[in-house]
Amino acid sequence: MQLTEVQTLMEDLYGEADRERGVPATVAWLCEELGELAQAVRKGTRDQQLHEFGDVLAWLASLANQMDISLDDAMARYVDNPP
């Protein structure tokens, strides 16, 4: 799945609810999911890690959608001029 497809999927599944929740709450959820990912990386099983990576990507895509940011565009600098 391409990043554009991830964003489209999240928009189709949760776009309206995401916009109602708003950016600040979405950032809070993303941070919570990052914490869960950190815990899964340290102590979790492979399945738990896979689950949490998916959750973080989903919330990141949701946030990007709300802010009208393309994740493909955001990642382009790593192709053109990596930090």
ZICOR-V704026 format. One line per field, one symbol per residue. ss: DSSP state (2 for helix, 1 for strand, 0 for the rest). phi: phi as a letter, one per 40 degrees, with the letter a starting at -180 (. if undefined). psi: psi as a letter, one per 30 degrees, with the letter a starting at -180 (. if undefined). Layout:
ss = ???
phi = ???
psi = ???
This chain:
ss = 00222222222222222222202222222222222222222220022222222222222222222200002222222222000
phi = .cddcccccccccbdccccccgcdcccccccccccccdccccbccdcccddcdccccccccccddccfbccccccdccccacc
psi = kleeeeeeeeeeegeeeeeeeleeeeeeeeeeeeeeeeeeeeflleeeeeeeeeeeeeeeeeeeefghkkeeeefeffeeik.
